[in-house]
Amino acid sequence: MHRHLAVLHVDDDPDMLALSEAAFEQIDAVTLVTAASAAQALDVLDESHIDCVVSDSLVLPNGTPLVAAINQRDDDLPILLFTAKEWVEVADIATAAGVAEYVQKAGPGDLSTVLKRVEELVNESDEFEASFEAGESALQEALSTHASAASKASLGLAEEWDLIGQWVGEAELSITIIEAMEAHAGLAAIEVPLFDAIDPEALQSLLEPLVDKQAESSVEVRFEYGEFELAVTSAGDIYARPRSIKDY
């Protein structure tokens, strides 16, 4: 194989970037570069050769959509828009910016679709195709394992629980929990230190990150944290509900 393809993934969600790194590292033909903001993405494009951009629907500080700014710099650079927004919400901007592909975010399994679309945009030879196929197969296996573990680990959770986050192993589990609670319920939710509720190191030792072929157990740990009850599963899923709700 004469060179690696360079794919830039831009997203302001660190867990999504961590999951993307875990997915793309399965593909020998690709070097993944990540950026956590629109401005950082333009810096990467200034400094590095990029073959394809996968981007959330982010905007620059001046209000310019990132995909439009990328297209203005290089209208031959393929862009895949990977966002939770419906197509009708982004169609005008995406079309004007020459976005080549659109994939809606709905869950971890959508990354498999992203891999396929990136392959279609940048494929150069049979060697690249074989590398992508091997990576997609590895990702599907990991996601299948996660789905099975999530199903087993969450059987005891009633409908009152909200899925507030997923630990993919990039950051410490304790940081992921705190950030998920902050996003879910605001700063007041984290006034109580996590280590007053549970031993974070012991909890992390029990669990495996989202994309991990070893995550086949069905551990579920529940504990009270401030005004909430949390449940963290061996599939990396983090659930929360008010402490007043009990199903046991």
C-alpha positions as CSV (number, residue, x, y, z in Angstrom):
1,M,0.0,0.0,0.0
2,H,1.6,3.2,-1.1
3,R,0.2,5.6,1.5
4,H,-2.3,6.0,4.3
5,L,-5.4,8.1,3.9
6,A,-5.8,10.9,6.3
7,V,-9.4,11.4,7.6
8,L,-10.3,14.4,9.8
9,H,-13.2,13.9,12.2
10,V,-14.6,17.1,13.8
11,D,-17.0,16.9,16.7
12,D,-17.4,18.8,20.0
13,D,-18.4,15.6,21.8
14,P,-15.2,14.0,23.2
15,D,-16.9,10.6,23.6
16,M,-17.8,10.6,19.9
17,L,-14.2,11.3,18.9
18,A,-13.0,8.6,21.2
19,L,-15.4,6.1,19.7
20,S,-14.4,7.2,16.2
21,E,-10.7,6.7,17.0
22,A,-11.5,3.2,18.3
23,A,-13.4,2.5,15.1
24,F,-10.9,3.9,12.6
25,E,-7.9,2.3,14.3
26,Q,-9.3,-1.0,13.0
27,I,-8.5,0.2,9.4
28,D,-4.8,-0.1,8.5
29,A,-5.3,2.2,5.4
30,V,-6.5,5.2,7.5
31,T,-4.8,7.7,9.8
32,L,-7.5,9.5,11.8
33,V,-7.0,13.1,12.9
34,T,-9.5,14.6,15.3
35,A,-10.6,18.2,16.1
36,A,-12.9,19.3,18.9
37,S,-14.0,22.6,17.4
38,A,-14.6,24.2,14.0
39,A,-11.6,26.6,14.6
40,Q,-9.3,23.7,15.5
41,A,-10.4,21.8,12.3
42,L,-9.3,24.7,10.1
43,D,-6.0,24.7,11.9
44,V,-5.6,21.0,11.1
45,L,-6.4,21.7,7.5
46,D,-3.7,24.4,7.4
47,E,-1.1,22.2,8.8
48,S,-1.8,18.7,7.4
49,H,-2.9,17.0,4.2
50,I,-6.4,15.6,4.7
51,D,-8.1,13.3,2.2
52,C,-11.6,13.4,3.7
53,V,-13.5,15.3,6.4
54,V,-16.2,13.8,8.7
55,S,-17.8,16.7,10.5
56,D,-20.6,17.5,12.9
57,S,-22.7,20.5,12.0
58,L,-20.4,23.0,13.8
59,V,-20.0,26.7,13.1
60,L,-17.0,29.1,13.4
61,P,-17.0,31.9,16.0
62,N,-18.1,34.3,13.2
63,G,-21.1,32.2,12.5
64,T,-19.9,30.6,9.3
65,P,-20.8,26.9,9.0
66,L,-17.6,24.8,9.2
67,V,-18.5,22.8,6.1
68,A,-18.9,26.0,4.1
69,A,-15.5,27.3,5.3
70,I,-13.9,23.9,4.3
71,N,-15.5,24.1,0.9
72,Q,-14.2,27.6,0.4
73,R,-10.7,26.5,1.1
74,D,-10.8,23.4,-1.1
75,D,-13.9,22.5,-3.1
76,D,-12.4,19.2,-4.1
77,L,-12.0,17.9,-0.5
78,P,-14.8,15.3,0.2
79,I,-17.0,16.2,3.2
80,L,-19.2,13.8,5.1
81,L,-21.7,15.5,7.4
82,F,-22.2,13.3,10.5
83,T,-24.8,15.1,12.7
84,A,-27.8,14.4,14.9
85,K,-29.7,17.0,13.0
86,E,-32.4,16.0,10.5
87,W,-31.5,16.5,6.8
88,V,-34.1,19.2,6.5
89,E,-32.3,21.2,9.1
90,V,-28.9,21.1,7.3
91,A,-29.9,20.6,3.7
92,D,-29.4,24.2,2.5
93,I,-26.0,24.6,4.1
94,A,-24.8,21.1,3.2
95,T,-25.8,21.5,-0.5
96,A,-24.2,24.9,-0.8
97,A,-21.0,23.6,0.7
98,G,-20.9,20.6,-1.6
99,V,-21.2,18.0,1.1
100,A,-20.8,14.7,-0.5
101,E,-22.5,12.4,2.1
102,Y,-24.8,12.8,5.1
103,V,-25.2,10.3,7.9
104,Q,-27.5,11.1,10.9
105,K,-26.2,10.3,14.3
106,A,-28.5,8.0,16.3
107,G,-26.2,5.6,18.0
108,P,-22.7,4.0,18.0
109,G,-23.7,1.7,15.1
110,D,-23.9,4.7,12.8
111,L,-20.1,4.8,12.7
112,S,-20.2,1.6,10.7
113,T,-22.2,3.6,8.0
114,V,-19.6,6.4,8.3
115,L,-16.8,4.0,7.5
116,K,-18.7,2.7,4.4
117,R,-19.3,6.2,3.2
118,V,-15.7,7.3,3.7
119,E,-14.6,4.3,1.8
120,E,-16.8,5.3,-1.1
121,L,-15.4,8.8,-1.1
122,V,-11.7,8.0,-0.9
123,N,-11.3,4.4,-2.2
124,E,-8.2,4.2,-4.5
125,S,-7.5,0.5,-4.9
126,D,-8.4,-3.0,-4.0
127,E,-5.9,-2.8,-1.1
128,F,-7.8,0.1,0.4
129,E,-11.1,-1.7,-0.1
130,A,-9.8,-4.9,1.7
131,S,-8.5,-2.7,4.6
132,F,-11.8,-1.0,5.0
133,E,-13.7,-4.3,4.9
134,A,-11.5,-5.7,7.6
135,G,-12.0,-2.6,9.7
136,E,-15.8,-2.6,9.2
137,S,-15.9,-6.3,10.2
138,A,-14.0,-5.6,13.4
139,L,-16.2,-2.7,14.3
140,Q,-19.4,-4.6,13.7
141,E,-18.1,-7.4,16.0
142,A,-17.2,-4.9,18.7
143,L,-20.6,-3.1,18.4
144,S,-22.4,-6.5,18.5
145,T,-20.6,-7.4,21.6
146,H,-21.5,-4.1,23.2
147,A,-25.2,-4.4,22.2
148,S,-25.3,-7.9,23.8
149,A,-23.6,-6.7,26.9
150,A,-25.8,-3.6,27.1
151,S,-28.9,-5.8,26.8
152,K,-27.8,-8.1,29.5
153,A,-26.6,-5.4,31.8
154,S,-29.7,-3.2,31.5
155,L,-32.4,-5.8,32.0
156,G,-33.2,-4.5,35.5
157,L,-33.6,-0.9,34.5
158,A,-37.2,0.4,34.3
159,E,-38.4,3.1,32.0
160,E,-37.9,5.8,34.6
161,W,-34.1,5.7,33.9
162,D,-32.5,8.1,31.4
163,L,-29.4,7.2,29.4
164,I,-27.2,10.2,30.1
165,G,-23.8,9.0,28.7
166,Q,-21.5,6.3,27.6
167,W,-18.0,5.6,28.7
168,V,-15.7,4.7,25.8
169,G,-12.5,4.4,27.7
170,E,-10.7,7.6,26.5
171,A,-11.3,9.5,29.7
172,E,-11.4,8.2,33.3
173,L,-14.9,6.8,34.1
174,S,-15.3,9.3,37.0
175,I,-14.8,12.2,34.7
176,T,-17.3,10.8,32.2
177,I,-19.9,10.4,34.9
178,I,-19.4,13.9,36.2
179,E,-19.6,15.4,32.7
180,A,-22.7,13.4,31.9
181,M,-24.4,14.5,35.1
182,E,-23.5,18.1,34.5
183,A,-25.0,17.9,31.0
184,H,-28.1,16.1,32.3
185,A,-29.0,18.0,35.4
186,G,-26.7,21.1,35.6
187,L,-23.9,22.1,38.0
188,A,-26.1,21.4,41.1
189,A,-25.9,17.7,40.3
190,I,-22.2,17.6,41.0
191,E,-22.0,19.6,44.2
192,V,-21.4,16.3,46.0
193,P,-17.9,14.8,45.2
194,L,-18.2,11.5,43.4
195,F,-15.8,9.8,45.7
196,D,-18.3,10.5,48.6
197,A,-20.8,8.3,46.7
198,I,-18.5,5.5,45.4
199,D,-14.9,4.5,44.9
200,P,-14.3,5.6,41.3
201,E,-11.2,3.5,40.9
202,A,-13.0,0.4,42.1
203,L,-15.9,1.1,39.8
204,Q,-13.7,1.5,36.8
205,S,-11.9,-1.7,37.5
206,L,-15.2,-3.6,37.2
207,L,-16.2,-2.2,33.8
208,E,-15.0,-2.1,30.2
209,P,-15.2,0.7,27.6
210,L,-17.8,0.8,24.9
211,V,-15.8,-0.6,22.0
212,D,-13.9,-3.4,23.6
213,K,-14.2,-7.0,22.6
214,Q,-13.7,-8.2,26.1
215,A,-16.9,-6.4,27.4
216,E,-19.0,-9.5,27.5
217,S,-20.0,-9.6,31.2
218,S,-23.2,-8.1,32.5
219,V,-22.2,-6.1,35.5
220,E,-24.5,-3.3,36.7
221,V,-23.5,-1.0,39.5
222,R,-26.1,1.3,41.2
223,F,-25.3,4.1,43.7
224,E,-26.8,7.3,45.0
225,Y,-25.1,10.6,43.9
226,G,-26.6,13.8,45.2
227,E,-30.2,13.9,44.4
228,F,-29.9,11.1,41.8
229,E,-29.5,7.4,41.6
230,L,-27.0,6.3,39.0
231,A,-26.6,2.9,37.2
232,V,-23.4,2.2,35.3
233,T,-23.2,-1.0,33.2
234,S,-20.3,-3.1,31.9
235,A,-21.3,-2.0,28.4
236,G,-20.3,1.5,29.4
237,D,-23.8,2.9,29.6
238,I,-24.5,5.5,32.3
239,Y,-28.2,5.9,33.5
240,A,-29.7,8.3,36.0
241,R,-33.0,9.0,37.7
242,P,-34.2,11.1,40.6
243,R,-33.7,9.3,44.0
244,S,-37.4,9.5,44.7
245,I,-38.1,6.9,42.0
246,K,-37.6,3.3,43.1
247,D,-38.2,0.1,41.3
248,Y,-37.1,-2.3,43.9
